């Protein structure tokens, strides 16, 4: 299930403080490392979405404890059959929960930085971006697809991003994709099974 919060103008201070108090020490420290207040809030909101999702889907009410895969991907300690992934940006926060490996990414649309695009995109993707009427949106879409794919695969991949073509990734693996455009962001979720949106 995909849980999305994108009403960034109406972040509840009570939800932030109550959730922060429930977070494990390492997750609190992670949220405090962000320089901007909105990023700290988004990190806490991602955990809040996870808490609500675990309660809704599995009846789990205790705050989750994370373990980490070899490349840093988080898992739920004591629940090897539950998979989740979190992501946030200035425009929204997303949590996805599944019974199989899953990856999600959300990114706000920003002005195109061609140097970054050259490090991330294949030649054909760069060509498509150069001809696009909305190159910023196309780059954002490519970025979120690649990031969610890498996260679904365990958080690391041996080949650089520019060697992965966002539109042919799914011919290589048995995964399904859900993409969603918000007002100023793109979200992509990739999993072994079709995920419901909430």
C-alpha positions, 0 to 999 in steps of 0.5 A: 500500500502507498501512503502519501502526504503532500499537504505541506502547508498543513503539517501538524506540529503535534504529529511531528512532536508526538512521532519524534518522541516515538522514533528510535534514537538513530532515526531521531538523529537522522532527522536532526542531521537535515539543515532545513526544518522542512526536511527534518519534518519530512523525515519524521512524517515518513516514520509517521506514515510507516507507523500508520501503515503498519497499524492499518495493514498488520495491527502492529502498534509498537514503534518499529525497530529497523535493521539494515541490509548490506547496502543500508536498506532498512527492514523491520526487525522481527518481521521478515515478511513485511517490506517497506520503503520511505522517501521525501522531498520538499513537496511530499512524503511517501511510505510504501508497505508490501509483502515483497521487496519494494522501492519508492522515490518522490522528487520535486520538479527542479530546474534542469541541471544538465551536468547532473542529467549527463551523470544520470541519464543514458544518451537516449534519455538525454536526447529525449530531454533535449527535445522535450517541452518540459525537460525538468518534468521528464528528468524528474520522472527518469530520476524517480524511476531509477531511484525507486528501482535501485531501492527495490533492488536493495539500495545499491547497484553495480552499474552507474545510473547512466547505464540504466534506461528508465523505460527498459528497466522492467524488461530486465526484472520481474517488477511492476511500476506505479508512477504518479504526478502531483502538483510539483512532484513525481512519485514512482513505486517499484515492486514485485507485486502491484501495490494499491494506492491509499 
